[in-house]
């Protein structure tokens, strides 16, 4: 009999945090799950640690072929067997009721995936309060256009309808490292809506090796992704979402350039922003960053 949930933990030299991550899964109040640990050619002793874990729910794969995080995620989804697929990055953790709470979201038949707010743990990276909450969407159900316009999905809080996800994998063929989560969620939302839980159900750990801190590479992938996904559409909401996404990329690029003293490039990116509101927000964030407000800095 297949488990209700397939929990996927992708790893690459993550033993430093992996124990805490998988222990948070073992502590879940909902216990009908399998854990798929998909290791991308680590050399940090993870395999030796996995060998000490005696739990029949654990499945361990070592991948020497995949070239990107997106390929790794796709392969793990393809071998999953659960009604639902949940993700946990190897440096994050879950609250004990995470699975139990999210499974209930799928009682609404139009739900294709679910996410929640989450705690941010920045211990060691900032002198200010090291723990805060990143809020997901305030409305209970979110459309594809709303997600593209304002992406607020914490990947370690994401749960998918397993049958839909496995069916869509032939279309999940990019080689993204930074926007692979957005690509996956927007693909799922072509089949339904996103259920959003306002309560935090997990913790995202901020540390010096977070991939998402490579802003230049992230900006490049955002450009590539938009060029690939954007399509001519009569859907006004979707057209606005693509425009908003483009403006947000330009805003990030302007803030990055200002922060590194590249003022000419910053001005060019600022003038590329079509929305006056986004342009004003960008200028405000640049000013706050200049005043030392950590949350306005891109290197936070």
C-alpha positions in Angstrom: 0.0 0.0 0.0 1.4 3.4 -1.0 2.0 6.0 1.7 -0.2 9.1 1.9 2.7 11.5 1.6 6.1 11.3 -0.2 8.5 13.6 1.6 11.4 14.6 -0.7 14.7 15.9 0.7 17.2 16.9 -1.9 20.8 17.1 -0.6 24.3 18.1 -1.8 27.0 18.2 0.9 24.3 19.2 3.5 25.2 16.9 6.4 25.8 20.0 8.6 22.1 20.6 8.8 20.6 17.4 7.4 20.2 15.7 10.8 17.9 18.4 12.1 15.9 18.4 8.9 15.1 14.7 8.9 14.6 14.6 12.6 11.8 17.2 12.2 10.2 14.8 9.7 10.3 11.9 12.1 8.6 14.1 14.7 5.6 14.8 12.5 2.2 14.0 14.1 1.1 12.5 10.8 3.1 9.4 10.2 1.8 7.8 7.0 4.7 8.9 4.8 7.8 7.8 2.9 11.0 9.9 3.0 12.9 10.1 -0.3 16.5 11.4 0.3 17.8 12.3 -3.2 21.5 13.0 -2.9 23.3 14.9 -5.6 26.8 13.3 -5.4 27.7 14.5 -1.9 31.1 13.7 -0.4 30.4 14.8 3.2 29.6 11.4 4.7 25.9 11.6 4.2 25.6 8.0 2.9 27.3 6.7 6.1 24.9 8.6 8.2 21.9 7.3 6.2 23.1 3.8 6.8 22.6 4.3 10.5 18.9 5.2 10.1 16.7 2.1 10.6 13.3 3.2 9.3 11.5 1.3 6.6 9.9 4.6 5.4 13.3 5.8 4.2 14.4 5.6 0.5 17.9 6.8 -0.4 19.1 7.6 -3.9 22.5 8.9 -5.1 22.5 10.8 -8.3 25.7 11.5 -10.3 23.9 12.5 -13.5 21.7 15.5 -12.9 23.2 18.8 -13.9 20.8 21.1 -12.1 18.6 21.4 -9.0 15.5 21.2 -11.3 16.6 17.9 -12.7 17.2 16.5 -9.2 13.7 17.6 -8.1 12.1 16.1 -11.2 13.8 12.7 -10.7 12.7 12.6 -7.1 9.1 13.4 -8.0 9.1 10.7 -10.6 10.0 8.0 -8.1 7.5 9.2 -5.5 4.4 7.1 -4.7 2.4 9.2 -2.3 -1.0 10.8 -2.8 0.8 14.0 -1.9 4.4 15.2 -2.4 6.0 17.4 0.2 9.5 19.1 0.0 12.0 19.9 2.7 15.3 21.4 1.9 18.2 19.8 3.8 18.9 22.9 5.8 15.3 23.6 6.8 12.9 22.1 9.4 9.2 21.5 9.8 6.8 22.1 12.7 5.3 18.9 14.1 1.9 19.5 12.6 3.0 20.5 9.1 1.8 17.5 7.2 -1.4 17.1 9.2 -2.4 20.7 8.6 -1.6 20.7 4.9 -3.3 17.5 3.9 -6.6 19.1 5.0 -6.1 21.8 2.4 -6.7 19.2 -0.4 -10.2 18.6 0.8 -11.1 21.4 -1.6 -11.0 19.5 -4.9 -9.6 22.4 -7.0 -6.4 22.5 -5.0 -3.3 21.4 -6.9 -0.7 22.4 -4.3 -0.4 24.1 -0.9 2.1 26.3 1.0 2.3 28.2 4.3 4.1 31.0 6.0 7.4 30.1 7.7 9.9 31.2 10.2 13.1 32.8 9.1 16.1 31.8 11.2 19.0 34.2 10.6 21.1 33.3 13.6 24.7 34.3 13.0 23.9 36.5 10.0 22.6 39.6 11.6 22.8 41.5 14.9 19.1 42.2 14.8 16.4 39.8 15.9 17.4 36.4 14.4 13.9 35.0 14.1 10.9 36.4 12.2 8.0 35.2 10.1 7.8 35.3 6.3 4.2 35.5 5.5 2.7 33.6 2.6 -0.5 34.8 0.9 -3.2 36.2 3.1 -6.1 34.8 0.9 -6.8 31.0 1.3 -6.6 30.2 -2.5 -4.2 31.7 -5.0 -4.2 31.6 -8.8 -1.3 31.1 -11.2 -1.3 34.7 -12.3 -1.2 35.8 -8.6 1.8 33.6 -7.9 3.7 34.8 -11.0 3.0 38.4 -10.0 4.0 38.0 -6.4 5.9 34.8 -5.6 5.7 34.0 -1.9 6.0 30.2 -1.8 8.6 28.8 0.6 9.7 25.7 -1.1 10.1 23.7 2.2 6.4 24.4 2.9 5.2 23.2 -0.5 3.0 20.2 -0.9 1.7 18.9 -4.3 -1.1 16.7 -5.5 1.1 13.6 -6.3 -0.9 12.4 -9.2 -0.9 15.8 -10.9 2.8 16.3 -10.2 3.9 13.0 -11.7 1.7 13.5 -14.8 3.3 17.0 -15.3 6.9 15.9 -15.0 7.5 15.6 -18.8 6.8 19.3 -19.0 9.1 20.2 -16.1 12.2 20.0 -18.2 14.2 23.2 -17.4 17.6 23.2 -15.9 17.1 26.0 -13.4 18.9 26.3 -10.1 17.1 29.3 -8.6 13.6 29.6 -10.2 12.9 25.9 -10.4 10.4 26.2 -7.6 8.5 29.0 -9.4 8.5 26.9 -12.6 7.1 23.9 -10.7 4.4 25.9 -8.9 3.2 27.8 -12.0 3.0 24.5 -13.9 0.9 22.9 -11.1 -1.4 25.9 -11.1 -2.3 25.3 -14.7 -4.3 22.4 -13.2 -5.8 24.1 -10.1 -5.2 26.6 -7.3 -2.7 27.0 -4.5 -4.0 26.7 -0.9 -2.1 29.1 1.4 -1.9 28.6 5.1 -1.2 31.9 7.1 0.3 30.1 10.0 4.0 29.3 9.8 4.6 25.5 9.5 8.3 25.4 9.0 11.6 27.2 9.4 13.9 28.4 6.7 17.5 28.7 7.8 19.5 31.7 6.5 23.2 31.0 6.3 26.2 31.9 4.2 25.8 29.1 1.7 22.1 29.6 0.8 21.9 29.3 -3.0 19.2 32.1 -3.1 21.9 34.6 -2.0 23.5 34.5 -5.4 21.6 37.5 -6.7 23.3 37.9 -10.1 22.6 34.3 -11.1 19.1 34.6 -9.8 18.4 37.7 -12.0 19.8 35.9 -15.1 17.5 32.9 -14.5 14.5 35.2 -14.0 15.1 36.7 -17.4 15.5 33.3 -19.0 12.4 31.9 -17.3 10.2 34.8 -18.4 11.3 34.5 -22.0 10.6 30.8 -22.0 7.2 30.8 -20.2 5.6 34.1 -21.3 3.0 33.5 -23.9 0.6 35.7 -25.9 -2.6 35.8 -23.9 -6.0 37.3 -23.8 -6.0 36.8 -20.0 -5.6 40.3 -18.6 -4.6 39.0 -15.2 -1.9 36.8 -16.6 -0.6 39.6 -18.9 -0.3 41.9 -15.8 1.4 39.1 -13.9 4.1 38.8 -16.5 4.6 42.6 -16.6 4.8 42.7 -12.8 7.4 39.9 -12.8 9.5 41.8 -15.3 9.3 44.9 -13.2 10.3 43.1 -10.1 13.4 41.7 -11.8 14.3 45.2 -12.9 13.8 46.4 -9.4 16.1 43.7 -8.0 18.7 44.6 -10.6 18.5 48.3 -9.7 18.8 47.6 -6.0 21.8 45.3 -6.6 23.5 47.9 -8.8 22.9 50.7 -6.3 24.3 48.5 -3.5 27.5 47.8 -5.4 28.0 51.5 -6.5 27.1 50.9 -10.2 24.9 53.9 -10.4 24.6 54.2 -14.1 23.4 50.6 -14.4 21.0 51.2 -11.4 19.5 54.1 -13.2 19.0 52.1 -16.4 17.3 49.3 -14.5 15.1 51.8 -12.6 13.9 53.4 -15.8 13.0 50.0 -17.2 10.4 49.5 -14.5 7.0 50.2 -16.1 4.9 50.4 -13.0 5.2 53.7 -11.1 4.3 52.0 -7.9 7.1 49.4 -8.3 9.6 52.2 -9.2 8.7 54.2 -6.0 9.0 51.0 -3.9 12.4 50.3 -5.4 13.7 53.8 -4.6 12.3 53.5 -1.1 14.1 50.1 -0.5 17.4 51.6 -1.9 17.1 54.5 0.6 16.4 52.1 3.5 19.3 49.9 2.6 21.6 53.0 2.5 20.4 53.8 6.0 21.4 50.3 7.1 18.0 48.7 7.4 19.0 45.0 7.0 15.7 43.8 5.6 16.0 46.2 2.7 19.4 44.8 1.7 19.7 42.1 -0.9 22.8 40.6 0.8 20.8 40.1 4.1 
